[in-house]
Amino acid sequence: MIWLFWRQQRLEAAMALGLLALATALLVPLGLHMASVYAGSGAAACVAHTAADGAGCGGILDDFRHRFEHAGPIVPWLNFLPGLFGILFAAPLALEFEHGTFRLAWTQSVTRRRWLTVKLTTIYVYGLLAALGLTALMTWWRQPLDHLQGRMEPNVFDFEGIVPYAYTFFALSLAIALGVFTRRTIVATGGALLGYFALRIGIQTWAREHLVPAVKVVWRPGTPGPTNLDRAWNILSGPSDAHGHALPNGARLPATCLGGTKAQAERCLNAHHVFNVAVYQPAGRFWLLQGIEAGIFVGLAASLLLAAVWWMKRRIA
């Protein structure tokens, strides 16, 4: 039976491998080029020796960032993959409930519990292996940029660590639950994709920065500010008042402060009571935020899965 279930998923596994192969073909050449420039330009040596303030390292690192920070236009589209993995591997089970073919297996020597256990295990193993492939690819590709910028920015955070597995687990569970409840494959796959993206976008856009209270620092121009912003997730930064309230979009800095030397500009800004503010999530909170967000998705996925299993056992004959 186990061998049969693995074979039943071979088409979906081939499609998932095709998606990963396409992403690999697009990202590997760029990743190799980026790694070569990172080593050859001296950026790697600057990072290794933490010499960003001397020997021209500031300019070297800035040049590397500007050259590659927006590299890989395919990356935003890869946000679709965990949801697609969930739909691909859950679709055969939804089809079985739509067509009623599951009843044939339940009338054989296999118990309902064993059939369900092996079926679900096969689906989740396939999905999580696909998520592993995506995470490994993205982690390798972004290594040089991670050394410079950290892993807190949204388009990085979503592809590294443990959250890709939680996203896939949630997409699988949502598709399975909808397939069991409605017995309609189109509803299950379409609803799972919409639900997956609604939750992903909602958490990324509005909730993630509030999962842990952000750090807020206000300082005078000319005085040392936070030293760990390069690798942090910068939520807000710019000129502010003494209380850290950002200046309104329409407000302009005094014209007299825009010319002259840096020291003159700083004195002018201080005279006009203009401060700097930074609101950010430090790089050291990467695993904390990963754990909280993954817990949200895994908790919802587990609830959906338990509800689907209960429905299959109690409400489907």
VEXDREN-2710 file (C-alpha; in Angstrom, 1 decimal):
% VEXDREN-2710
k/r/px/py/pz
1/MET/0.0/0.0/0.0
2/ILE/2.8/2.4/0.8
3/TRP/4.4/1.7/-2.6
4/LEU/1.1/2.4/-4.3
5/PHE/0.6/5.7/-2.6
6/TRP/4.1/6.8/-3.5
7/ARG/3.4/5.9/-7.1
8/GLN/0.1/7.8/-7.1
9/GLN/2.0/11.0/-6.3
10/ARG/4.7/10.6/-9.0
11/LEU/3.0/13.0/-11.4
12/GLU/2.8/15.7/-8.7
13/ALA/6.4/15.0/-7.7
14/ALA/7.5/15.4/-11.2
15/MET/5.7/18.8/-11.5
16/ALA/7.2/20.0/-8.2
17/LEU/10.7/18.9/-9.5
18/GLY/10.0/20.8/-12.7
19/LEU/9.2/24.0/-10.8
20/LEU/12.3/23.6/-8.6
21/ALA/14.4/22.9/-11.7
22/LEU/13.2/26.1/-13.4
23/ALA/14.0/28.1/-10.3
24/THR/17.4/26.5/-10.1
25/ALA/18.2/27.2/-13.8
26/LEU/17.4/30.9/-13.3
27/LEU/19.1/31.4/-10.0
28/VAL/22.2/29.2/-10.1
29/PRO/24.1/31.3/-12.9
30/LEU/23.3/34.5/-11.0
31/GLY/24.3/32.9/-7.7
32/LEU/27.7/31.8/-9.1
33/HIS/28.3/35.2/-10.6
34/MET/27.4/36.9/-7.3
35/ALA/29.6/34.6/-5.3
36/SER/32.5/35.3/-7.7
37/VAL/32.1/39.0/-7.5
38/TYR/31.7/38.8/-3.7
39/ALA/35.1/37.0/-3.4
40/GLY/36.9/38.9/-6.2
41/SER/35.9/42.4/-5.3
42/GLY/37.2/42.2/-1.7
43/ALA/33.7/42.3/-0.2
44/ALA/34.2/38.9/1.4
45/ALA/37.5/40.0/2.9
46/CYS/35.9/43.1/4.3
47/VAL/33.2/41.1/6.0
48/ALA/35.6/38.5/7.3
49/HIS/37.8/41.1/8.9
50/THR/35.0/43.4/9.9
51/ALA/36.9/46.2/8.3
52/ALA/34.0/48.1/6.8
53/ASP/35.3/51.4/8.1
54/GLY/38.8/51.2/6.7
55/ALA/40.9/50.3/3.7
56/GLY/38.1/51.4/1.3
57/CYS/35.7/48.7/2.6
58/GLY/32.8/51.1/2.9
59/GLY/32.8/51.8/-0.8
60/ILE/33.4/48.1/-1.8
61/LEU/30.4/46.9/0.3
62/ASP/28.2/49.7/-1.0
63/ASP/29.1/48.9/-4.6
64/PHE/28.3/45.2/-4.0
65/ARG/25.0/46.0/-2.4
66/HIS/23.9/48.4/-5.2
67/ARG/24.9/45.8/-7.8
68/PHE/23.0/42.8/-6.4
69/GLU/20.5/43.9/-3.8
70/HIS/17.7/43.9/-6.5
71/ALA/19.1/40.9/-8.3
72/GLY/16.8/38.0/-9.2
73/PRO/13.5/39.4/-10.4
74/ILE/12.1/35.8/-10.2
75/VAL/12.4/35.8/-6.4
76/PRO/9.0/37.5/-5.6
77/TRP/7.3/34.9/-7.8
78/LEU/8.8/32.1/-5.8
79/ASN/6.4/33.0/-3.0
80/PHE/3.9/31.0/-5.0
81/LEU/5.8/27.8/-4.6
82/PRO/4.9/26.7/-1.1
83/GLY/1.2/27.2/-2.0
84/LEU/1.6/25.4/-5.2
85/PHE/3.3/22.5/-3.5
86/GLY/0.4/22.2/-1.1
87/ILE/-2.1/22.2/-4.0
88/LEU/-0.2/19.7/-6.1
89/PHE/0.3/17.1/-3.4
90/ALA/-3.2/17.5/-1.8
91/ALA/-5.1/17.4/-5.2
92/PRO/-5.1/13.6/-5.6
93/LEU/-6.7/13.1/-2.2
94/ALA/-9.3/15.8/-3.1
95/LEU/-10.0/13.9/-6.3
96/GLU/-10.5/10.7/-4.4
97/PHE/-13.2/12.3/-2.3
98/GLU/-14.8/14.0/-5.2
99/HIS/-15.1/10.7/-7.2
100/GLY/-15.7/8.5/-4.2
101/THR/-12.9/6.1/-5.1
102/PHE/-11.7/6.1/-1.4
103/ARG/-14.7/3.8/-0.7
104/LEU/-13.0/1.0/-2.7
105/ALA/-9.9/1.1/-0.5
106/TRP/-12.1/1.1/2.7
107/THR/-13.9/-2.1/1.6
108/GLN/-10.6/-3.9/1.2
109/SER/-8.5/-5.5/4.0
110/VAL/-6.9/-2.1/4.8
111/THR/-8.4/-0.3/7.7
112/ARG/-9.6/3.2/7.4
113/ARG/-7.1/4.4/9.9
114/ARG/-4.2/2.8/8.2
115/TRP/-5.3/4.1/4.8
116/LEU/-5.6/7.6/6.1
117/THR/-2.3/7.5/8.0
118/VAL/-0.2/6.3/5.1
119/LYS/-2.0/8.6/2.7
120/LEU/-1.5/11.7/4.7
121/THR/2.1/10.8/5.6
122/THR/2.9/10.4/1.9
123/ILE/1.4/13.8/1.0
124/TYR/3.2/15.7/3.8
125/VAL/6.6/14.0/3.2
126/TYR/6.4/15.0/-0.5
127/GLY/5.4/18.5/0.3
128/LEU/8.1/19.1/3.0
129/LEU/10.8/17.6/0.7
130/ALA/9.8/20.1/-2.0
131/ALA/10.0/22.9/0.6
132/LEU/13.4/21.6/1.6
133/GLY/14.6/21.9/-2.0
134/LEU/13.3/25.5/-2.2
135/THR/14.9/26.6/1.1
136/ALA/18.2/25.0/0.3
137/LEU/18.3/26.8/-3.1
138/MET/17.4/30.2/-1.7
139/THR/19.8/29.9/1.2
140/TRP/22.7/29.0/-1.1
141/TRP/21.8/31.7/-3.6
142/ARG/21.6/34.5/-1.1
143/GLN/24.7/33.7/1.0
144/PRO/26.8/36.8/0.0
145/LEU/23.9/39.2/0.5
146/ASP/23.0/37.5/3.8
147/HIS/26.5/38.2/5.1
148/LEU/26.1/41.9/4.3
149/GLN/22.4/42.6/4.9
150/GLY/21.2/39.8/7.2
151/ARG/18.0/37.7/6.8
152/MET/15.4/40.0/8.3
153/GLU/14.0/41.7/5.2
154/PRO/10.6/40.2/4.1
155/ASN/11.8/38.8/0.7
156/VAL/14.6/37.0/2.5
157/PHE/12.8/36.0/5.7
158/ASP/10.1/34.1/3.8
159/PHE/12.6/31.7/2.1
160/GLU/15.1/30.8/4.8
161/GLY/14.9/29.2/8.2
162/ILE/11.8/27.2/9.1
163/VAL/8.9/29.3/7.8
164/PRO/8.9/27.8/4.3
165/TYR/8.1/24.4/5.8
166/ALA/5.3/26.0/7.9
167/TYR/3.9/27.7/4.8
168/THR/3.9/24.4/2.9
169/PHE/2.3/22.5/5.9
170/PHE/-0.4/25.1/6.1
171/ALA/-1.1/25.0/2.3
172/LEU/-1.3/21.2/2.4
173/SER/-3.6/21.1/5.3
174/LEU/-5.9/23.8/3.9
175/ALA/-6.2/22.0/0.6
176/ILE/-6.9/18.7/2.3
177/ALA/-9.5/20.2/4.6
178/LEU/-11.3/21.9/1.8
179/GLY/-11.2/18.8/-0.3
180/VAL/-12.7/16.7/2.5
181/PHE/-15.4/19.2/3.4
182/THR/-16.5/20.1/-0.1
183/ARG/-15.5/17.0/-2.1
184/ARG/-14.8/19.5/-5.0
185/THR/-11.2/19.5/-6.3
186/ILE/-11.6/23.0/-7.9
187/VAL/-12.9/24.5/-4.7
188/ALA/-10.2/22.8/-2.7
189/THR/-7.3/23.9/-4.9
190/GLY/-8.6/27.4/-5.6
191/GLY/-9.7/28.1/-2.1
192/ALA/-6.4/26.8/-0.7
193/LEU/-4.4/29.1/-3.0
194/LEU/-6.5/32.1/-2.1
195/GLY/-6.5/31.3/1.7
196/TYR/-2.8/30.7/1.6
197/PHE/-2.0/34.0/0.0
198/ALA/-4.5/36.0/2.1
199/LEU/-2.8/34.7/5.3
200/ARG/0.7/35.1/4.0
201/ILE/0.1/38.7/2.8
202/GLY/-1.7/39.6/5.9
203/ILE/1.0/38.4/8.3
204/GLN/3.9/39.8/6.1
205/THR/2.3/43.2/5.6
206/TRP/0.6/44.0/8.9
207/ALA/1.3/41.5/11.6
208/ARG/5.0/40.4/11.4
209/GLU/6.5/43.6/12.6
210/HIS/4.2/43.5/15.7
211/LEU/4.9/39.9/16.7
212/VAL/7.6/41.3/18.9
213/PRO/7.7/45.0/19.9
214/ALA/10.2/46.7/17.6
215/VAL/13.2/48.7/18.8
216/LYS/12.9/52.5/18.6
217/VAL/16.0/54.7/18.8
218/VAL/16.1/58.5/18.6
219/TRP/19.3/60.4/18.3
220/ARG/20.7/63.9/17.5
221/PRO/22.4/64.4/14.1
222/GLY/26.2/64.2/14.7
223/THR/25.9/61.7/17.6
224/PRO/26.3/57.9/17.2
225/GLY/23.1/56.1/16.2
226/PRO/22.4/52.4/16.2
227/THR/25.3/50.3/15.0
228/ASN/23.4/47.2/13.9
229/LEU/21.0/48.6/11.2
230/ASP/22.7/47.1/8.2
231/ARG/21.5/43.6/9.1
232/ALA/18.3/44.6/10.7
233/TRP/14.8/44.9/9.4
234/ASN/14.3/48.6/9.1
235/ILE/10.6/49.4/9.5
236/LEU/11.0/53.2/9.8
237/SER/13.9/55.6/9.5
238/GLY/14.4/59.3/8.8
239/PRO/14.1/62.7/10.4
240/SER/11.9/63.1/13.4
241/ASP/11.1/65.3/16.3
242/ALA/12.6/64.9/19.8
243/HIS/9.9/62.2/20.7
244/GLY/10.7/60.1/17.7
245/HIS/7.6/61.1/15.7
246/ALA/8.6/61.0/12.0
247/LEU/8.2/64.4/10.2
248/PRO/5.1/64.5/8.0
249/ASN/5.6/63.7/4.4
250/GLY/5.0/67.3/3.4
251/ALA/7.4/68.7/5.9
252/ARG/10.8/69.8/4.5
253/LEU/14.1/70.2/6.2
254/PRO/15.2/73.8/6.6
255/ALA/16.8/75.0/3.4
256/THR/19.7/76.4/5.4
257/CYS/20.7/72.9/6.5
258/LEU/21.0/71.5/3.0
259/GLY/24.3/73.2/2.0
260/GLY/27.7/73.5/3.5
261/THR/29.8/70.8/5.2
262/LYS/28.5/67.8/7.1
263/ALA/29.3/69.4/10.4
264/GLN/27.5/72.6/9.5
265/ALA/24.4/70.6/8.4
266/GLU/24.4/68.8/11.7
267/ARG/24.6/72.0/13.7
268/CYS/21.8/73.5/11.7
269/LEU/19.6/70.4/12.2
270/ASN/20.3/70.5/15.9
271/ALA/19.4/74.2/16.0
272/HIS/16.0/73.4/14.4
273/HIS/15.4/70.5/16.8
274/VAL/15.5/67.9/14.0
275/PHE/16.4/64.4/15.2
276/ASN/16.8/61.0/13.6
277/VAL/14.6/58.0/14.4
278/ALA/15.0/54.3/13.5
279/VAL/12.3/51.7/14.2
280/TYR/13.6/48.2/13.5
281/GLN/13.7/44.5/14.3
282/PRO/17.3/43.5/15.2
283/ALA/19.0/40.7/13.3
284/GLY/19.3/38.7/16.5
285/ARG/15.5/38.2/16.5
286/PHE/15.5/36.2/13.3
287/TRP/14.9/32.8/14.9
288/LEU/12.5/34.3/17.5
289/LEU/10.3/35.8/14.7
290/GLN/10.7/32.6/12.6
291/GLY/9.5/30.5/15.5
292/ILE/6.4/32.7/16.3
293/GLU/5.3/32.9/12.6
294/ALA/6.0/29.2/12.0
295/GLY/3.9/28.5/15.1
296/ILE/1.0/30.4/13.7
297/PHE/1.0/28.6/10.4
298/VAL/1.6/25.1/12.0
299/GLY/-1.1/25.7/14.6
300/LEU/-3.6/26.6/12.0
301/ALA/-2.5/23.7/9.8
302/ALA/-2.8/21.2/12.7
303/SER/-6.3/22.5/13.5
304/LEU/-7.4/22.1/9.8
305/LEU/-5.8/18.6/9.6
306/LEU/-7.5/17.4/12.8
307/ALA/-10.9/18.8/11.6
308/ALA/-10.4/17.0/8.3
309/VAL/-9.5/13.7/9.9
310/TRP/-12.5/13.9/12.3
311/TRP/-14.8/14.7/9.3
312/MET/-13.4/11.7/7.3
313/LYS/-13.9/9.3/10.3
314/ARG/-17.3/10.5/11.5
315/ARG/-19.1/12.1/8.6
316/ILE/-18.0/10.2/5.5
317/ALA/-19.3/6.7/5.0
END
